[in-house]
């Protein structure tokens, strides 16, 4: 597997000054996905924005894992609804042009 778009958990933890057990807990509750290659755990860099948001919620606002799960779920629903609104607006514009 190509590792050029992966970051080690060790590097992530050092950069954001977080404990590796926090990352393990995030993985265990299903908030992030990790990739195991040989003896090392990695995270795909595509997910860094989401991980940074989770870290900010935890560090800056002192929100626990359960709260982060709820917020993450609500933000995902909000994003889905936003995409649906854009799609509906585009359809409406097509009908209005007739």
C-alpha positions in Angstrom: 0.0 0.0 0.0 1.2 3.5 -0.8 2.1 5.5 2.3 2.6 8.9 0.7 -0.9 10.0 1.7 -0.7 8.5 5.2 0.6 10.0 8.4 1.7 8.0 11.4 -0.2 8.2 14.6 3.0 9.0 16.3 3.6 12.0 14.0 0.0 13.2 14.4 0.3 13.0 18.2 3.6 14.9 18.2 2.3 17.6 15.9 -1.0 18.2 17.8 0.4 17.5 21.3 -2.1 14.7 22.0 -1.8 11.4 23.7 -1.7 8.3 21.5 -4.4 6.7 23.7 -6.8 9.6 22.7 -6.3 8.5 19.0 -6.9 4.9 20.0 -10.1 5.9 21.8 -11.3 7.9 18.7 -10.7 4.8 16.6 -12.5 2.5 19.1 -15.7 4.6 19.1 -15.6 4.8 15.3 -14.8 8.5 15.0 -11.7 7.9 12.9 -10.3 5.2 10.8 -6.7 3.9 11.2 -4.7 1.8 8.8 -2.3 -0.9 10.2 0.8 -1.5 8.1 3.2 -3.9 9.7 3.7 -2.7 13.3 2.6 0.9 12.7 -0.7 2.7 12.7 -1.5 5.4 10.1 -4.3 7.8 9.3 -5.1 8.9 5.7 -4.4 12.6 5.3 -7.8 13.0 3.6 -9.3 12.8 7.1 -7.0 15.4 8.7 -9.6 18.2 8.6 -12.1 16.1 10.5 -9.4 15.0 12.9 -8.3 18.5 13.5 -11.9 19.5 14.3 -12.2 16.7 16.8 -8.9 17.6 18.4 -10.0 21.3 18.7 -13.4 20.2 20.3 -11.6 18.1 22.8 -8.7 20.4 23.7 -10.1 23.9 23.3 -13.7 23.3 24.4 -12.9 20.3 26.7 -15.7 18.2 25.2 -15.6 14.5 26.0 -15.8 11.6 23.5 -19.5 11.2 23.9 -20.1 14.9 23.2 -17.7 14.8 20.2 -19.6 11.8 18.8 -22.9 13.8 19.0 -21.4 16.9 17.5 -19.8 14.9 14.7 -23.1 13.2 13.9 -25.0 16.5 13.8 -22.3 18.1 11.6 -22.5 15.2 9.2 -26.3 15.6 9.0 -26.0 19.3 8.6 -23.6 18.8 5.7 -25.9 16.3 4.1 -28.9 18.7 4.4 -26.8 21.5 2.9 -26.0 19.3 -0.1 -29.6 18.4 -0.5 -30.6 22.1 -0.4 -28.1 23.0 -3.1 -29.4 20.1 -5.2 -33.0 21.2 -4.8 -32.1 24.8 -5.6 -30.4 23.7 -8.8 -33.5 21.7 -9.8 -35.8 24.6 -9.0 -33.7 26.9 -11.2 -34.0 24.6 -14.1 -37.8 24.5 -13.7 -38.0 28.3 -13.3 -36.2 28.9 -16.6 -39.1 27.3 -18.6 
